[in-house]
Amino acid sequence: MGEHVIKMPDVGEGIAEAELVEWHVKVGDVVREDTVLAAVMTDKATIEIPSPVDGEVEWLGADIGDVVAIGSPLIRLKVAGEDNVSSGGDAKGQAAQPPDADEEIEAQADGAVPSSEAIVEQQPGSASRRSPVETPPSPAVSMPRPPLPRSEGGRPIASPAVRLRAQEAGIDLRQVPGTGPAGRITHEDLDSFLTHGRPAARVPSLAQNKAVEHIKVVGLRRRIAEKMAVAKSRIPHITYVEEVDVTVLEDLRAELNASKRADRPKLTLLPFLMRAMVKAIAEQPHLNAIYDDEAGVVHQHGGVHIGIATQTASGLMVPVVRHAEARDLWDCAAELNRLAEAAKAGLATREELSGSTITITSLGSMGGIVTTPVINHPEVAIIGVNKIMVRPVWDGTRFIPRKMMNLSSSFDHRIIDGWDAAVFVQRIKTLLETPAMIFVEA
């Protein structure tokens, strides 16, 4: 038998390291060529690492949450043959050695490998560092795995795609038996669960629950935490809230959707807001900017690249609609839909998740009455959309029902004065309340 060392691959130009966010295998597993071994994250893009050969996992070189340099040994496989090889073409003997037996950390009692979202009473990946000497050899031919029992209260292990599918189907993954490695839930497990029906709901117990989960913040959640901390600690925010009467806009939107061509997407409020922002920015271009506070330079952009804060199963992402100034209403809607779907499916590229110059954040029908958006550092402005509500509005003689919506917008007070912020929001308000002006060229 020989050995094959898989190193951290080059995952992008100029990237020197990546964070390990998920193991798909554990020591002792038999894998086939193209089997997904692990997932790593750079910036906000998640990349899966497949196996280039058939073999048995002999050693895992990192824990979930570790930042691994490009080219560093990541996995060692036992393969057929006599000579040691590596995925990087190194000669025999250059592979990193596994941990000594006295460094072994006892695996979890249920034998499950912790996922990036569930670490209970131990650090993630500790089960994967078990000495290969103590791992029973796996059979040469993999047999179908029976569903593995999950510990009471244990978090299910599943890929982001499986979690998204379960969420859309209203399935609680804790009720789905997993047949993958370490009890991992696969798409086939979901199919079987849907085919055979759901278990009867249990009557909740009144017993005290004293369980404590120790969840390490890794991957996208850690990057969100770091970026929010930077934004709030370095940017003095000023938030301006204004109400907008969108009754006429909503009537126009309904009419356009009813008469649209079959090849055009359904219009939401956001494409109208994007076009209104483009017009307002043309009058106040300094709001479409990036502030390099270390160099003391404001980079004012001609192109309007609008980031759209999008909630996904993995966390908040901000795909970017580039050059909104060159897109009409329908083109804005189509690109918005494409990017949102890519982000939610985990398929958005690094380029699609970077380069914004101003951001929109919206929680749709859950948008509340007022929010205080956090600026997408290093931008200088963010526009927040609150939910539309029918409110009584005084027209001078009587109260009439109108569809009202608040805009909650934040600005970098180092660059944007309160007066400029108010002028910008009031211009957007005027355009949304008189939507015909959005289509009029200056």
N, C-alpha and C positions, 0 to 999 in steps of 0.2 A: 504493500500500500504506500501511496505517496501523500503529499500535502499540497494544498493549493491555497495561497494567501490572497484574499480579496482586499484591496486597499480602497480608501476613500477616493472616489473618482473626481475628476475635474468637472464640477457642476455648473461652471459659468465663467466667462471671461472676467479676470480680475478678482475672483473670489478665492480666498486663501483657506477658508475653513467653513464648516457647516455643523449645525447642531443635530444630533441624533434625537429624533422625536418618537420613534417607534421601532421595536423589534418585531418581525413577523415569524421568527424561528427561535429555538432555544438549543442549547447544547444537547447533542444526541439525535436531533431531527435528521432524517434523510431527505435531501432536497434534490430536485431535478433542474436541469438547465432552464433558465428563464423564471424559476421560482422567485418571487419577491422576498428578499431577505430582510430589508430594513427600509425605513423612510427617514430622510434627512431634510432639513429646512435651511434655506438661505434667503435672507430678507423675508419675504412673505410667500415664497414659492416652495411647495413641498415636492420632493423628488424621491421616487422609489428606486432602490438598488436591486437589480435582479442577479441571480447566480449565473455565471458564465459556463458552469460545468455541473455534472451530477456529483454528488458526494454526501458525506455525513458531517454535520456541524461539530467541530472539535473544540472551538474556542471563539468567544465573542470578546472583542477588544474595547468595548465602551459601554457605559451605562446610559440609559435614557436621560437626556438633558445635558450630556457631555458635549463640548464643542471639539470637533475632531479636525485636525489639519488635513488638507488635501494631500493624498499620497501616504497617509499613515495607515498601518495595518488595521483592518476593521473586523474581518472574519477569517478563520482558518478552517478549511474543509479537509476531511480525509477522503482521498480519491483513489481510483484504481491506477496502478503504476508504481514505479519504484523511485523516480526522481522527484524531489520537491520542486514545485514551480510556484509562481505568483502571478496574479492578474496584471501586475505591472511589468512582468518580464524579468524579475530579479532572479539571481542564481540561488541555488539551494543554500539554506542557512541564513538568509536575510530576513526571514519572517520573524515577527515579534514572538517572544516566548509567552506561553500562558502563565497566569499567576501560580505561585507555589501553593502546595496543598495547605500550608499553614495560614494562607491568606484567604482560604475559603470562607464564604459567608453562608450561613445556613439558609437554604431555600425556604420559601413559604410552605406552610403545612399542606396547602391544597395543590401545590406544584404548579400553579399558574404563573406565567411570566407577566409582571405588571405592565399595563399599557401606559401610554403617556398621559392618560386621563384618570388612572386609578392606582394609587399607591397607598396601601393599607398597612400601617405599622412597620414599614421598612422602606429603605431607599429603593428606587426603581432599578431594575436590572440586576439585583443582587443574586437572583436565582440563576442568571445567565453566566455568572462567574464561577460556577461550580467546577472543580477539577475534572478534566476529561477522564481521568483514571477511575473516578467514582461513578461515571455515567454508564449505565448498562448499554451495550452495543445495540444499535437499531437493526432490525432485519434488513436484508438486502433488498427485498421487495416490500414497498409500503402497502399495508392493508387498510381497508376502510376503518376509520376511527369511530368508536362509539361516542355518543355525547358525553362530555366530561361534566361531572357535578360541579356546581359553583357554590362556593362558601356562602353561608347566610349573609346577605347584605353586600356580597362581593360585586364589584363593578364589572360589566361585561366587556370582553375584548373584541373589538371590531374595527374595520377600516373606516375612514371618513365616508366613503361611498356607501357602505352598508348602513352606517348611522344615519346618513341623509335619507336613504330609502326607507328605513324604519320610521324615521320621524314623519316623512310624508304619508306613510301608511298608518300612522297612529299606533305603532307597535312599541311596547315596552321591551327593550332588548334583555332586560333582566329575566323575562319569561321565556326566552328563546334558548334552547340547548345548542351549544356550539360543538361542532365536530372537527374544527381545524386545530392546528398546533396550539397546545395549552388551553384548549377550550374556545379557540377563536371562532366567532360567528361569521359564517360565509353567506354569500347570496343564496346558495343551495339550502342553507339552514332556514333562511327567511321564507323561501318557496315552500319548504316542508311545513313550516309553522302555519303559513297561510292556508295550505291545502288541508291540513288536519284540524284546523280550528284552534281557537285560543282557549287556554284554561280558564275555568270559572274564577271570577274574582273572589279573593278571600276577604272575609270580614276583618277589618283592621282591629288590631289588638290595642288594649289600653295600657299594656305593659310599658314601663320606662325603657327608652332606648339610650344606652350609655356609650354607644359606639362612637369613636373619633377617627376620622379619616385624615391622614397626613398626605396631602396632595402636593407634589412638587410642581411648581410653576415652570413649564417647559414649552418649547415650540412657539406657536403663534401667540399663545396667551402671554408668554414671557416678553415677546417683542411688543405686544400691545401695552403691557405694563410699563416697559422701559420708555416707550414713546410718549405715553400719557404723562409719566413723571417728568420727562424733559419738557414737554409742552407747558405743564402747569408751573414748573419751577423757573422756567426761563422766559415765559411770555406773560406780561401783565395784561390780562384779559379785560376787555370792556364788552358787556353784552347789552344789545339793544333789541327791544321787543316791540313789534307793531302788529296790529290786526289788519287783515286784508279781507275785503268783500269779494269772494270768488264766485258769486252767483252767476254772473254773466259768463265767466270763464268756464264754469262747469256745464252750463247750457251749450256753449260752443264745443266743448270737448265731447259731450254726448252726441251732438249733431255730426261732428267729424267722424266719430267712431261708427255711427250708424250708416254713414254713406261712404266709408273708406273702401279702397280697393282690397281685393283678397290678399294681395302680396304685401300689404302694409301692416305694421304692428298696431296693436291697440294702444291708444294714447292714454297716459296717466298725466298727473299734474306736472311731473318733473320736466318733461321736454319743454313745456311752456315756461317754466321757471328758468331753465337753462338758456333759452332764447332771450328772456328778459334780462338775465345777468349779462349776457353778451352785449346787449344794448347799453346797459348801465355802466359796464366796464369801459366801453368806448368813450364815455364822458368822464370817467374817473379811473384811468389806466393804472394808477399806483396801487389799487386794491388787488390787481392781478399780478402778484409779486411774491418772491421768495426773499426772506431776510436772513442774510448770513451775519448773525450777531457777533461772531468771533472776528470776522474781517471788517465789520462795520459797513457792509455794502448791501444795498437793496437791488435785487435783480428783477427788474420790471419786464414782464414778458409781453410780446405782441400777440402770440397765440394764446387762446383761452383753453386751457387744459383742465377740465372740471373733474375732480375726484368725486365719486359717489360712494359714500359710506354704506357698506353692504354687510348685513349679518349673515354668516354662514354657520354650518354645523361646527366648524373648528374655531370660530371667533370672528371678530370684526375685520373686514378687508376693505380696501379702498381702490377699486379698479378705476381707470382714468379714461374719460371720453376726451380724446385729443382733438384739438382744433375745432371746438364747438362753434367758433365764429364762422367756419366754412360749412356748417351743416344746417340744413333746414329742419323744420319741426319733425318730420317723419324720419329723417336720417338720425337725428338725436335719439328718437325713441328706439330705432332699430339697434343702434350701437349700445345704448343703455341696456336693452334686453340681452344682447349677446354677451356683454361683459358680466352682467349679474349672473347669468346662467353658468358662465365659465368659472366665476369665483365660487359659487355655491357647489359646483361639482369638483372643485379643487383642480381645475384645468387652466386657470389664468396664469399667464406667463409673468416673468419678472418685469418685463417691459410694460405689460398691461397694468401692473400694480404700482407703478412709480411714475414720477414726472408731473404730478398735478400742480397747478398754480393757485387754485381756489377750490373749496370743497363744499358739497351739499350733504347734509345729514337729515334723514327722515325716518321716522318709525311708523309711517303710514297711519292706519286707523288707531294705533296705540300711541300716537305722538304726543298725547297729553295736551295741556293748555299752554304751558310755558316750559322751555328747557334752557339749559345753559351750556351750549356746545363747547367742546374743547377744540381749539385750533389744531389743525393737522400740521404740526411743526415740519418745516420752517416757513409755512405759508403765513399770511397776515390776516386772512379772513375766512370765515366759515358761515354758511347760510343754513339755518335749521328750520325744518318744516314741521309744524304742529298739525294735529288732526282738524279736519273740517267739521264744524258743528253748525246747526241751524240755531240762530240767536235772534231775539227781537231787537230790531234796530229802529231808532227814532228818525223819521224822514222829515221832521219839521212840523207835522200835523198829527202823526199817529205812529204807533209801532207796527212794523211789518217784518215778517220772517225773512231772513237773509242767510245765505251760506257763508259763514265767517271762518277764517283761519288765521292763526298767529304765525308770524315769522320771528324766530328767536335766533339772532345772529351775533357772533362774537368776532372781535377785532383785536389785533395787536396794537395796544395803546402807545407803543414806542414809535410806531410808524403811522397809524391811523388816528386822527383826532376824533373826538366824539361828534363834532359837526359833520365831518366827512362821512362817518359811519351812518349818521342819520340821513344825510342827503342820498347816500347809496341805497339804503333800504326804502326810503320814500319813492325813489325813482322806480324800483322794482315793484312797489305797491301800485303805483300809477299804471304801470304796464300790465300788471295782472288784473287790475280792476277794469281796464279798458283794453282788452286783449287784441282788438283790431290794430292797435298801435304796434304790437309785436311784429306784425307782418308789413308794416310800412317802412320802406327804406328811407333813410335820411337824405 
